Amino acid sequence: MSSNVDTGTSEREPNTRRRLISLVMPVYNEEANVDRAYAALTTIFKDLPQYDLEFVFTDNHSEDRTFEHLAALAKIDRRVKVIRFTRNYGFQRSLLTGYRNASGDAAIQIDCDLQDPPELIPQFIALWEKGHDVVVGLRRRREEARLLTLGRRAFYALLTHISDDPITRDAGDFRLVDRSVIDRLKELNDYNPYVRGVISSFAARETGIPYDRTERIHGRSKFPVRKLVGFALDGIIGHSVLPLRLASYAGLLISVAVFLLGLFYVVEALLRGKSWPSGFATLIVVMLFGISLNAIFLGIIGEYVSRIYQQVRFRPLVTVETAANISAEQSKQ
């Protein structure tokens, strides 16, 4: 857990009106899950009658009947907001758009495949009522390949170590976020957001609840290894400049090494009268090493430059195709 976790237990001021909880749910090709998730979550909130509820679905231009299911839910339940994009903008932008369109005193992000247990929601709310502005689910175990789990742990260990912002370790996007943090997310100007990292950096009193993530029952995961690698790059580049500094450090170390090697050759030649062979193989190896190193660090610099280029064009985060139970103008915020 990150260093900004606070374990204080100061109670919130009593409030006469019923607080609104927004459930933020990004979806893409989830026709087999949206109805099941809606039913499960409404059941959870039947045991929380002191809170009002709304759903905020952001549909990343699903290619199946996901939007039809969502539109049908929106017709029978005005609490269901649906925003459909003109194309797939990726999970992070979809999630950020959901938070920006949440009207609640707090918002909870949960995937509609229900791999994150909705039964934890009352515990999230209880900790929020005690004064925590962010409550995260901490994944102890998940049903996936061992190698992938080790890769995730290595990534979070690296990100926690090099990040300029406090990042909660082993935490996904299953979390409760207070209105004060949501309002800050509305002001965020980032074309490639790493939302969970941004939320942790905005939090003043964050805490977490450990849980075991279950296996997906219906449909397939929308995060193959290629997307997970891109996701990791967004996290590292969005919250650390260490990769850029590595280029400077490596250049400095190589310069020092070359200077010392040259000094060694000069001293050996002048004091001991040694004559050195042409060293063709050594020269080739050093040249190839230098070229490879330049290519690596130019690639790192290119990643940062490409994000700067995308940022300065001031394009909208997403473009909305249609919306239900929410105005088109509202959904563009």
Residue pairs with C-beta under 8 A, 6 or more apart in sequence:
1 138
1 168
1 169
1 171
1 206
1 207
1 208
2 160
2 166
2 167
2 168
2 169
2 200
2 206
3 166
4 166
4 200
4 203
4 204
4 205
4 206
5 168
5 206
5 207
5 208
6 132
6 204
6 205
6 206
6 207
7 207
8 130
8 131
8 205
9 130
9 131
10 130
10 131
11 129
11 130
11 131
12 129
12 130
12 131
18 50
18 51
18 52
19 50
19 51
19 52
19 104
19 105
19 106
20 51
20 52
20 53
20 54
20 103
20 104
20 105
21 45
21 48
21 51
21 52
21 53
21 54
21 104
21 105
21 106
21 107
21 108
21 125
22 54
22 55
22 56
22 102
22 103
22 104
22 106
22 107
22 108
23 41
23 53
23 54
23 55
23 56
23 107
23 108
23 109
23 110
24 56
24 58
24 95
24 98
24 99
24 102
24 107
24 108
24 109
24 110
25 37
25 55
25 56
25 57
25 58
25 98
25 109
25 110
25 111
25 112
26 57
26 58
26 60
26 91
26 94
26 95
26 98
26 109
26 111
27 33
27 34
27 57
27 58
27 59
27 60
27 62
27 66
27 70
27 112
28 59
28 60
28 61
28 62
28 66
28 88
28 91
28 94
28 222
29 62
29 63
29 64
29 66
29 219
29 222
30 62
30 66
30 112
30 113
30 219
31 62
31 64
31 65
31 66
31 68
31 69
32 218
32 219
33 112
33 113
33 114
33 218
33 219
34 57
34 66
34 69
34 70
34 73
34 112
35 69
35 73
36 112
36 114
36 218
37 110
37 112
37 113
37 114
38 55
38 73
38 80
40 114
40 118
41 53
41 55
41 110
41 118
41 121
42 53
44 118
44 119
44 121
44 122
45 51
45 53
47 122
48 121
48 122
48 125
51 125
53 79
54 79
54 80
54 81
54 102
54 103
54 104
55 73
55 77
55 79
55 80
55 81
56 81
56 83
56 98
56 101
56 102
56 107
57 70
57 80
57 81
57 82
57 83
57 98
58 83
58 85
58 94
58 95
58 97
58 98
58 101
59 66
59 67
59 70
59 82
59 83
59 84
59 85
60 85
60 88
60 89
60 90
60 91
60 94
61 84
61 85
61 86
61 87
61 88
61 321
62 84
67 82
67 84
70 80
70 82
70 84
70 324
71 82
71 324
73 80
73 82
74 80
74 81
74 82
74 324
74 325
75 324
78 325
79 325
80 324
80 325
81 101
81 323
81 324
81 325
81 326
82 323
82 324
82 325
82 326
83 97
83 98
83 101
83 320
83 323
83 326
83 331
84 320
84 321
84 322
84 323
85 94
85 97
85 318
85 319
85 320
85 321
86 319
86 320
86 321
87 319
89 317
89 318
91 222
91 223
91 231
92 192
92 193
92 194
92 195
92 231
92 234
93 193
93 317
93 318
94 318
95 109
95 173
95 195
96 185
96 188
96 193
96 195
96 317
97 317
97 318
97 331
98 107
98 109
99 107
99 109
99 177
99 182
99 185
99 195
100 182
100 185
100 186
100 333
101 326
101 330
101 331
101 333
102 182
104 179
105 178
105 179
106 125
106 128
106 176
106 177
106 178
106 179
107 176
107 177
107 182
108 121
108 124
108 175
108 176
108 177
109 173
109 174
109 175
109 177
110 116
110 118
110 121
110 174
111 173
111 174
113 216
113 217
113 218
113 219
114 214
114 217
115 142
115 213
115 214
115 215
115 216
116 137
116 172
116 174
116 211
116 213
117 211
117 214
120 137
120 174
120 209
120 211
121 176
123 209
124 135
124 137
124 175
124 176
124 209
125 176
127 135
127 176
127 207
127 209
128 135
128 176
128 178
131 205
132 178
132 205
132 206
132 207
133 177
133 178
133 180
133 181
133 203
133 204
133 205
133 206
134 175
134 176
134 177
134 178
134 181
134 199
134 200
134 202
134 203
134 205
134 206
134 207
135 175
135 176
135 206
135 207
135 208
135 209
136 168
136 171
136 172
136 174
136 175
136 176
136 200
136 206
136 207
136 208
136 209
137 171
137 172
137 174
137 175
137 208
137 209
137 210
137 211
138 168
138 169
138 170
138 171
138 208
138 209
138 210
138 211
139 170
139 171
139 172
139 210
139 211
139 212
139 213
140 170
140 210
140 211
140 212
141 212
141 213
142 149
142 212
142 213
143 213
143 214
143 215
148 225
148 228
151 228
153 170
155 232
155 235
156 167
156 169
156 170
157 169
158 236
159 167
159 197
159 232
159 235
159 236
159 239
159 240
160 167
160 169
162 236
162 240
162 242
163 197
163 239
163 240
164 239
164 240
164 241
165 197
165 198
165 200
165 201
165 239
166 200
166 201
166 203
167 196
167 197
167 200
167 201
167 235
167 239
168 196
168 200
168 206
168 208
171 196
171 200
171 208
172 196
172 213
173 195
173 196
175 196
175 199
177 185
177 199
181 199
181 202
181 203
184 202
185 195
185 198
185 199
185 202
186 333
188 198
189 311
190 198
190 238
190 311
191 307
191 310
191 311
191 313
191 315
191 317
192 234
192 237
192 238
192 307
192 310
192 311
193 234
193 238
194 231
194 234
194 235
194 238
194 239
197 235
197 238
197 239
198 238
200 206
201 239
223 231
233 303
236 243
237 243
237 303
237 304
237 307
243 300
243 303
243 304
244 300
244 301
244 304
246 297
246 300
247 297
247 300
247 301
250 293
250 297
251 297
254 290
254 293
265 276
268 274
268 276
269 275
269 276
316 332
320 328
320 331
320 332
322 328
323 330
323 331
